[in-house]
Amino acid sequence: MPELIHPANEAVRRALVEDILASDRFVRSKRLSDFLRCVTQAELNGQAEQVTEQFIGQSVYGKPPGYNSAEENIVRVDARRLRSALRAYFTEEGASQEWILEIPKGHYAPSYRQRQPRAATTAVLEPKSETTTPPPSEPRRVRGRGWPWIPLAAAAALTLFASGYFLGHGAGHAQAPTELAQFWGTLADVPGGVLVVYSNSPNPVTPYGRILDISEADPLPDDSHTGVGEVQAVHRLGNIFHQLDVAFDLKRAVLVHWDEVIDANVVYLGGPASNPHVAELGEEANFTFDPVPLERGAQYVIRNRSPRDGEPEIFASTSPLTRDFGLIRLTPGFRSDRWILLLAGITTFGTAAAAEVVADPIGLAQIRSLLGQQPDAAIEPFECLVEVGIKNNVPFENRILLCRPLAR
């Protein structure tokens, strides 16, 4: 077990934990709060060595002594969620805290570290094109609309059209191309089909993906808008599911509880600025969404954790918006026989571009080629970074920049 570092004053640690538990993110999640309270209280009582998966399973989830944690991985799943929630807290609400609380990977007892002075980060918001653009590849056009955000009522109408029209006309539809059938058929091959969770932000977000300070927020209700890119993505996915004759459930992110995704193959649409679930995914991934604090609010970028020769570390949308980036990430689900597919952009345009790639047999074939996978091989976890060009708020082309295999 790693050496635990913490403030000498126990009262400081207790106050820090209480501040975290009082934050909006933890107030909304009783399970994460109970998890954090359990492990921090044990550490404060001098019982850090006893904080194991079995201990947490019994203390937080009421599991019987000696339960089979290999078959019930709820503690590991929620530990990943807790680590992501803590990172988000210390970036946003807890940005002024002197000490940072962490749950080290592979362990459950908390550790503390003193915050280092933050270097200036404004420059990464507008990276130069030569540092973020890998060697050219053949661009593929995407159809777009000129309005980045639309009212919820319009989004609902379009998504109902996508699900109702495409799924209501199962007879006589064209056969899906082999690449689409192989990729999407794997995700659809479970009882109940696929759960599609589209972004509907609980935070005030600009069309450019910036999370606003509360003082700058639109007076409309927090979750009154969704991105047109997400609506376009639903339309594209609905077309695929129609071809494969697969049912899917479509739900707003703010209405989806974690218990609903345990047994499902899930497609998440939208980046963490607008889809709160996404911030708690991808702990082991190479390409991650990171919030960069601004004077007011924050702006997400995509970080390349292990850049290879010639690859940039940061990918950021430009201002004014002429370029955006999106992630395609396929990982095992919360059960070993389920999948999670993330289609998410820094802005709504990046989300649409990610969906466009996986809705196109040519895009799927290109992903296989970049990953070195054989056409008839079984689907394996991966992640890809996509770039989309934008002119006058209209996306005009996208291309796959980088792909990485992921461990199952």
Secondary structure, 3 states (H helix, E strand, C coil): CCCCCCCCCHHHHHHHHHHHHCCHHHHCCHHHHHHHHHHHHHHHCCCHHHCCHHHHHHHHHCCCCCCCCCCCCHHHHHHHHHHHHHHHHHHCCCCCCCEEEECCCCCCCCEEEECCCCCCCHHHHCCCHHHHCCCCCCCECCCCCCCCEEEHHHHHHHHHHHHHHHHCCCCCCCCCCHHHHHHHHHHHCCCCCEEEEECCCCCCECCCCEECCHHHCCCCCCCCEEEHHHHHHHHHHHHHHHHHCCCEEEEEHHHCCHHHHCCCEEEEECCCCCCHHHHHCCCCCCEEEEEEECCCCEEEEEEECCCCCCCCCEECCCCCCCEEEEEEEEEECCCCCCEEEEEEECCHHHHHHHHHHHCCHHHHHHHHHHHCCCCCCCCCCEEEEEEEEEECCEEEEEEEEEEEECCC
